[in-house]
Amino acid sequence: MASAASAPPTPSNLKRIVAASLIGTTIEWYDFFLYGSAAALVFNKLFFPESDPLVGTLLSFLTYAVGFAARPLGALVFGHYGDRLGRKKLLVLSLLLMGGATFAIGLLPTHATIGSAAPVLLTVLRLIQGFALGGEWGGAVLLVSEHGDAKRRGFWASWPQTGAPAGQLLATGVLSFLTAVLSEAAFGSWGWRIPFLLSGVLVIVGLWIRLSVDESPVFKQALEQAEARKAEATAERMPLVAVLKHHWRDVLVAMGARMAENISYYVITAFILVYATVSAGVSKQTALNAVLIASAIHFAVIPAWGALSDRIGRRPVYLIGAVGVALWMFPFFALIDTGGFGALLLAVTVGLVLHGAMYAPQAAFFSEMFATRMRYSGASIGAQFASVAAGAPAPLIATALLDAYGTSVPISMYVIAASLLTIVALAAAKETRHRDLADVAPSGDTDGPAKTRTAEDAHTV
């Protein structure tokens, strides 16, 4: 007979879980993306004023990349304790860490006040941001995936993914508003601090919502089974070891799948603020407005892509995005080079819609790869270790290529190469959309990789 954990939750309960994950991820991505936008717009002058403008931007993006370096550590720590203690507790902690670090950046003295200590402190706070985000993503998508209706898991699990464009939308919107109403001098002097300090208010709202939801029923069931089988419980004291033993292929697939998704996103949303202003002569306000509108469309299409993955599979939808982004890169930069707002908006919007085809099914896809008692670790490690090689250096590499060659061609080739890696990873992956999360074999099974039954099988007697 099917387990209770496999039964579809009530609509009201599921919507509350989705809302809690979405609002929390929105706040965390707001904090993370706010730094990226500020790095492109003002941090080069505030924290690296002795460098020439482009070198200052490179140094600014270097501190931005440091946040990605801390994400694997966050994935390891949060994944380990999330698989032992539960998803909810770790999600509350990640939100507190991220919000606290972002608020502190808003209070940070600049280079003009404390000299070289300013960029050092900025880097430390960025490390805390990255550590928190490394633990956030896996827990947020698992909380929804493990609560959700198996037949619509791709749709429901895609909602926490919309936290990325929602956070981007919120961060870009606040910055766009401030740059519009404040003079450049006022924004560079004190206006840039407002979005970071706003994070404190947002975190309070996010904590109130997250504390109101229940722990994943699938995880609670796995804990009960572990209590009944002490040998299994002993084997699961180190989820990381179990992941590397049973799921190392899945970790590599997840890392490969992240390459095109992660690199293209940061080129399209962060590096564009440099390229459009430096190479195409577009104003900062115009570039911000284009990203703002495109992010709203990105938010809207992600659930649609997620729903499509429930119908045709995770891999086909992901493949549409990987191939599409590769084909779009040359037109993307050609449109920006025209200097027109309409062309710029079209370039970013199409790029983010194609990115959404990879990002939407990713939550369900990665969740379905791993067994329950190692799922937080497995999904987080696969996603966050890839971010070090993908999203972390993407704006830095793109800026360096622009500086070295003065053209967008090498940058396009860089994204295309990432897409090829993702396509290879998808070719090696298995389709997962019919897997029932409650019936994935525990890590104590030493006979081989985790075994699964389909969602349909889980509801049969």
C-alpha positions in Angstrom: 0.0 0.0 0.0 1.2 3.5 -0.7 2.8 5.4 2.1 1.1 8.4 3.6 4.1 10.5 2.5 3.3 9.7 -1.1 -0.3 10.9 -0.9 -0.9 14.3 -2.5 -1.1 17.1 0.1 -4.1 19.3 0.5 -4.1 22.3 -1.9 -4.0 24.9 0.9 -1.1 23.2 2.6 0.9 22.8 -0.6 0.3 26.5 -1.5 1.5 27.5 1.9 4.7 25.4 1.5 5.3 26.9 -2.0 4.7 30.4 -0.7 7.2 29.9 2.1 9.9 28.5 -0.2 9.2 31.2 -2.9 9.3 34.2 -0.5 12.4 32.9 1.2 14.3 32.2 -2.0 13.2 35.6 -3.4 14.7 37.3 -0.4 18.0 35.3 -0.5 18.4 35.9 -4.3 17.5 39.6 -3.8 20.4 39.8 -1.4 22.8 37.9 -3.7 21.9 39.6 -6.9 21.9 43.1 -5.3 25.6 42.6 -4.7 26.1 41.6 -8.3 24.3 44.7 -9.6 26.1 47.0 -7.1 29.4 45.4 -8.2 28.8 46.4 -11.8 27.5 49.9 -10.9 29.3 51.4 -7.9 31.5 49.0 -5.9 34.4 49.6 -8.3 34.5 53.3 -7.3 33.6 52.8 -3.6 35.9 50.0 -2.7 38.6 50.0 -5.5 39.0 53.7 -6.4 42.7 53.5 -7.1 42.2 51.3 -10.2 41.2 52.4 -13.6 37.5 51.9 -14.3 37.6 48.5 -16.1 40.2 47.0 -13.7 38.1 48.3 -10.8 35.1 46.5 -12.3 37.2 43.3 -12.6 38.2 43.6 -8.9 34.6 44.3 -8.0 33.4 41.2 -9.8 36.2 39.2 -8.2 34.7 39.9 -4.7 31.4 39.0 -6.4 32.9 35.6 -7.4 34.1 35.0 -3.9 30.5 34.4 -2.9 30.3 31.5 -5.3 33.4 30.0 -3.8 31.7 29.7 -0.4 28.6 28.1 -1.9 30.0 24.5 -2.0 30.9 24.8 1.7 27.4 25.9 2.4 26.1 23.0 0.3 28.2 20.5 2.3 27.3 21.9 5.8 23.6 22.6 5.1 23.2 19.4 3.1 24.8 17.2 5.9 22.6 18.7 8.7 19.6 19.1 6.4 19.7 15.3 5.7 20.0 14.6 9.4 17.9 17.2 11.2 15.4 18.3 8.5 14.9 20.9 5.8 13.0 23.5 7.7 15.6 24.3 10.5 18.4 24.8 8.0 16.3 27.0 5.8 15.6 29.3 8.7 19.3 29.5 9.5 20.3 30.2 5.9 17.8 33.1 5.7 19.2 34.6 8.9 22.8 34.4 7.7 22.0 35.9 4.3 19.9 38.7 5.6 22.4 39.6 8.3 25.4 39.7 5.9 23.4 41.9 3.4 22.3 44.3 6.1 25.9 44.6 7.3 27.1 45.5 3.7 24.6 48.4 3.9 26.5 49.7 7.0 30.0 49.0 5.7 32.5 52.0 5.5 34.0 52.5 2.1 37.6 52.7 1.0 37.6 56.5 1.5 36.8 56.0 5.2 38.9 53.0 6.3 41.2 52.3 3.3 42.1 48.7 2.3 40.1 47.2 5.2 36.9 48.1 3.3 37.3 45.6 0.5 38.5 43.0 3.0 35.3 43.4 5.1 33.2 43.4 1.9 34.8 40.1 0.9 34.1 38.5 4.3 30.4 39.5 4.1 30.2 38.2 0.5 31.6 34.9 1.8 28.8 34.7 4.3 26.3 35.4 1.6 27.6 32.6 -0.6 27.7 30.1 2.3 24.1 30.9 3.1 22.9 30.6 -0.5 24.8 27.3 -0.9 22.5 25.8 1.8 19.3 27.7 0.7 18.6 26.3 -2.7 18.6 22.6 -2.0 16.4 22.9 1.1 13.9 25.2 -0.6 13.3 23.0 -3.6 13.2 19.8 -1.6 10.7 21.2 0.8 8.3 21.7 -2.1 9.3 18.6 -4.1 8.8 16.4 -1.1 5.4 17.9 -0.2 4.1 18.1 -3.8 1.9 16.1 -5.9 4.1 13.7 -7.9 2.2 14.2 -11.1 2.8 17.9 -11.0 6.1 18.0 -9.2 7.8 19.8 -12.1 5.3 22.6 -11.9 5.2 23.0 -8.1 9.0 22.6 -7.7 9.6 25.3 -10.3 8.0 28.0 -8.1 11.0 28.2 -5.7 13.0 28.6 -8.9 11.1 31.8 -9.6 12.7 33.2 -6.5 15.8 33.9 -8.7 14.1 36.2 -11.2 11.8 37.6 -8.5 14.9 38.5 -6.4 16.6 39.9 -9.6 13.4 41.9 -10.3 13.3 43.2 -6.8 17.0 44.1 -6.6 17.0 45.7 -10.1 13.8 47.5 -9.4 15.0 49.1 -6.2 18.3 50.1 -7.9 16.5 51.4 -11.0 14.2 53.5 -8.8 17.1 54.9 -6.8 19.2 55.8 -9.8 16.2 57.5 -11.3 15.3 59.7 -8.3 18.8 60.3 -7.0 21.7 62.2 -8.6 24.8 60.1 -9.4 26.6 61.7 -6.6 23.9 61.0 -4.1 23.5 57.4 -5.1 27.3 56.9 -4.9 27.5 58.6 -1.6 24.6 57.0 0.4 21.8 55.9 -1.9 23.4 52.5 -2.7 23.1 51.5 1.0 19.3 51.6 1.0 18.7 48.4 -0.9 21.1 46.5 1.4 19.4 47.9 4.6 16.0 47.0 3.2 17.1 43.4 3.5 16.5 43.5 7.2 12.8 44.1 6.8 12.5 41.4 4.2 14.2 38.8 6.4 11.7 39.4 9.2 8.8 38.8 6.8 10.5 35.7 5.4 11.2 34.2 8.8 7.6 34.7 9.9 6.4 32.7 6.9 9.0 30.0 7.0 8.5 29.3 10.7 4.8 28.6 10.0 5.3 25.6 7.6 5.7 21.9 8.4 8.7 19.7 7.9 8.8 17.5 4.7 6.6 14.4 5.2 8.9 12.4 3.1 11.9 13.3 5.3 9.9 12.5 8.5 9.0 9.1 7.1 12.6 8.4 6.3 13.6 9.3 9.8 11.0 6.9 11.2 12.4 4.2 9.0 15.9 5.0 10.1 14.9 4.7 13.7 13.5 1.2 13.0 16.7 0.2 11.2 19.6 1.3 13.4 22.2 -0.1 10.9 20.8 2.2 8.3 20.8 5.1 10.6 24.5 4.5 11.3 25.3 4.4 7.6 23.5 7.8 7.2 25.5 9.7 9.7 27.6 11.0 6.8 25.2 11.7 3.9 28.1 13.1 1.9 29.9 9.7 1.9 26.6 8.0 0.9 26.1 10.5 -2.0 29.6 9.9 -3.3 29.2 6.2 -3.0 25.8 5.7 -4.6 25.2 8.9 -6.6 28.5 10.1 -7.9 27.2 9.9 -11.5 24.2 11.9 -10.7 26.4 14.6 -9.0 28.4 14.8 -12.2 25.3 15.1 -14.3 23.9 17.8 -12.1 27.2 19.7 -12.3 27.3 19.4 -16.1 23.6 20.5 -16.4 24.4 23.6 -14.4 27.1 24.9 -16.7 25.0 26.5 -19.5 22.2 27.5 -17.1 24.5 29.2 -14.6 27.0 30.9 -17.0 24.3 32.2 -19.4 22.3 33.7 -16.5 25.1 35.8 -15.1 26.3 36.9 -18.6 22.7 38.0 -19.4 21.9 39.7 -16.2 25.2 40.8 -14.5 27.7 41.3 -17.3 25.2 43.0 -19.5 25.4 46.0 -17.1 29.0 46.4 -18.0 28.8 45.5 -21.7 25.8 47.7 -22.5 27.3 50.7 -20.9 30.9 50.3 -21.9 30.6 48.9 -25.4 27.2 49.9 -26.6 27.0 53.3 -24.9 23.7 52.6 -23.2 23.0 54.4 -19.9 23.0 52.5 -16.6 19.3 53.3 -16.2 18.4 51.9 -19.6 20.3 48.7 -19.0 18.7 48.3 -15.6 15.2 48.9 -17.0 15.8 46.2 -19.7 16.8 43.6 -17.1 13.9 44.7 -14.9 11.3 44.0 -17.6 12.9 40.8 -18.8 13.1 39.5 -15.2 9.4 39.9 -14.9 8.8 37.8 -18.0 11.4 35.3 -16.8 9.4 34.9 -13.6 6.2 34.3 -15.5 7.6 31.6 -17.9 9.4 29.4 -15.3 6.2 27.7 -14.0 5.1 27.2 -17.6 8.4 25.4 -18.4 8.0 23.4 -15.2 4.5 22.3 -16.2 5.8 21.3 -19.6 8.5 19.1 -18.0 5.6 17.2 -16.2 4.2 16.4 -19.6 7.3 15.7 -21.8 10.0 15.1 -19.3 12.8 17.1 -17.5 15.5 16.3 -20.0 13.7 17.5 -23.2 12.8 20.8 -21.7 16.3 21.3 -20.3 17.7 20.5 -23.7 15.5 23.2 -25.4 17.1 25.8 -23.1 20.7 24.6 -23.5 20.5 24.5 -27.3 18.5 27.7 -27.5 20.9 29.7 -25.4 23.8 28.5 -27.5 22.0 29.7 -30.7 21.0 33.0 -29.2 24.4 34.3 -28.0 25.5 35.9 -31.3 22.1 37.6 -31.9 22.1 38.6 -28.2 25.2 40.8 -28.5 24.3 42.0 -32.0 21.1 43.4 -30.7 22.8 45.1 -27.7 25.3 46.7 -30.1 22.5 48.6 -31.8 22.2 50.7 -28.7 18.4 50.8 -28.9 16.2 50.0 -25.9 13.9 47.8 -27.8 16.7 45.7 -29.2 18.3 45.5 -25.8 15.0 44.4 -24.2 14.5 41.7 -26.8 18.0 40.4 -26.4 17.7 40.0 -22.6 14.1 38.7 -22.7 14.7 35.9 -25.2 17.9 35.0 -23.3 16.1 34.7 -20.0 13.1 32.8 -21.5 15.5 30.2 -22.9 17.4 30.2 -19.6 14.0 29.4 -17.9 13.7 26.2 -19.9 16.8 25.0 -18.0 16.1 26.5 -14.7 12.5 25.5 -14.3 12.8 21.7 -14.4 16.1 21.8 -12.5 14.5 21.7 -9.0 12.5 18.5 -9.7 15.2 17.0 -11.9 17.9 17.2 -9.2 15.6 16.2 -6.4 14.5 13.1 -8.2 18.1 11.9 -8.7 18.8 11.3 -5.0 17.6 9.1 -2.1 15.7 10.8 0.7 18.3 10.7 3.4 21.0 12.0 1.1 18.8 14.3 -1.2 19.7 17.6 0.5 23.4 16.8 0.2 23.3 15.4 -3.3 21.2 18.1 -4.9 23.1 20.9 -3.1 26.5 19.5 -3.9 25.7 18.9 -7.6 24.2 22.4 -7.9 26.7 24.5 -5.8 30.0 22.9 -6.7 29.1 23.6 -10.4 28.5 27.3 -9.5 32.2 27.7 -8.6 33.2 26.9 -12.2 30.2 28.3 -13.8 28.4 31.4 -12.3 31.3 32.5 -10.1 33.8 33.5 -12.8 31.2 34.2 -15.6 31.1 38.0 -15.3 34.8 38.1 -14.5 35.7 36.0 -17.5 33.3 37.9 -19.8 34.8 41.2 -18.6 38.3 40.0 -19.1 37.5 38.7 -22.6 36.0 42.1 -23.5 39.0 43.9 -22.1 41.4 41.6 -24.0 39.7 41.4 -27.4 37.3 44.4 -27.4 34.6 42.3 -29.0 31.7 40.1 -27.9 32.7 37.1 -30.1 34.9 35.3 -27.5 32.1 35.8 -24.9 29.6 34.2 -27.2 31.9 31.2 -27.7 32.4 30.9 -24.0 28.7 30.5 -23.4 28.3 28.1 -26.4 31.1 25.9 -24.9 29.2 25.8 -21.6 26.0 24.8 -23.5 27.9 21.9 -25.2 29.0 20.6 -21.7 25.4 20.8 -20.6 24.1 18.9 -23.7 26.7 16.1 -23.0 25.5 15.9 -19.4 21.9 15.6 -20.4 22.8 12.9 -22.9 24.3 10.9 -20.0 21.3 11.5 -17.7 18.2 9.4 -17.2 14.7 10.8 -17.3 13.4 11.2 -13.8 9.9 12.6 -14.0 8.1 9.4 -13.0 10.1 8.8 -9.8 8.3 8.8 -6.5 10.5 10.6 -3.9 9.1 8.6 -1.0 10.1 5.3 -2.5 13.7 6.0 -3.4 15.9 3.4 -1.6 17.7 4.7 1.5 21.4 5.1 1.6 21.8 2.0 3.7 21.1 -0.1 0.6 24.7 -1.2 -0.1 23.8 -3.2 -3.2 24.2 -0.3 -5.5 22.7 3.0 -6.5 19.3 4.1 -5.2 16.4 2.3 -6.7 13.1 3.9 -7.4 9.5 3.1 -8.2 7.4 5.3 -10.4 4.9 7.8 -9.0 2.1 5.7 -10.5 3.4 2.6 -8.8 3.5 4.3 -5.4 -0.3 4.7 -5.4 -1.0 1.1 -6.1 -1.8 -1.6 -3.5 
